[in-house]
Every structure is written in C-alpha cells, then in structure tokens.
Amino acid sequence: MPVLATWSPTDHMLGLVVSLGLAVAAKTCLVVDLDLDGPRLGSSRTLADLVREGPTRADLEPERNGPAFLANGGVSVGEAGEVLQALARRWPALVLRTALAQERPVGSIVVAPLLPDRIAPRFRPPRILQRTGFSPSKAPEVGSILLPPPRRRTVQLLLSGSQPTGDRWLRTLAGAWTAQ
C-alpha cells in the first residue's frame, strides 16, 4: 500500500490542505494526523482511541471510496506504531500528516510555499511547493512538484470533508503518488 508522509514546517494550513488533497488524488485514502495538536476533522474516533481500544475492522478498511481523516487525539507516533502499521497494510493508500517538528521526519515530503530565493527556506527534495501571488517565475529544481493556486472552492470542500473534483491543483498534486 502506498504511504506518503508530509511535513510542513513553514505553513501549518498548507500542510493540512495538501494532505487532504493527496487523499482525494489517491481516490480512496486515509489521512492520519500525527500532530498531537492537530485539528479535529473526520470521524469521532481518533488515533488515540485506536491505540487505547484497538482498531475495529471498520477502522482498518475503508467503508466507502474516497478520502477519510483520522484525527490524532493526543497520542505520540511511538505509541501508535502498531496501529499505523495495521492501517498501512489494509488501506489502499495512507497519508501521514507529521507534526511540526524541528527536524524533518525521515522519508517525508516537504510541503511549503514557493518563495523568492532570498527569503525561501532551503529544503531538499522531495518537495511539494505551492505557488503564491509573489512566487518567482523560475521553476523549482528537480524533485519538486509545483502546484498552481487552488480554487477557493476546492479548499473549502477539502476542509469541510467533501471531495472536490476537476481542479488542476488536484491533478498536479496526484503526481506525488507516481513520483514516490
């Protein structure tokens, strides 16, 4: 099963929206929030609940096609290791939204705005870079996916738990699944 981990050290909201977009692009995918302070989106059960009570079959397999989100609920990655492995084995695709940490988690994709060179933080690929109104015109280096600006409606639908379609932003983001 494909698993992608995202890390967004400079823009928390962008990291959330891209993680949700990756789930939509994968068709049927679970986003697992590894951030202890992450948002409460998705079902009422959390990763902490699965660690404490054990996952049910409904937790381990999608009940429908489309994206799903599992909020953290206050559990560390170390405590959730066995549950994460079980989810990765049974879901068609998994996005691990990592916590904002000082160091980049091994194997993660950086999610950041594309900024002018003089103010842009330096992150090695793989990277997903979001074009902004003040982004430079030159293309980023190899190993980066450059996203066009998303439609406002796409972001609204992602954050409300709905599944947007037909957005060039989502089609470009789907390239992350084939680049791994």
ABEGO torsion letter per residue (X at the ends): XBBBBBBBAABAAAAAAAAAAAAAAAGBBBBBBABAABBBBEBABBAAAAAAAEBBAAAABBABBEBBBBBAGGBBAAAAAAAAAAAAAABABBBBBBBBBABBBBGBBBBBBBBBAAABBBBBOBBBBBBBAABBABBBBBGBBBBBBBBAAAAAAAAAGBBBBGBAAAAAAAAAAAAX
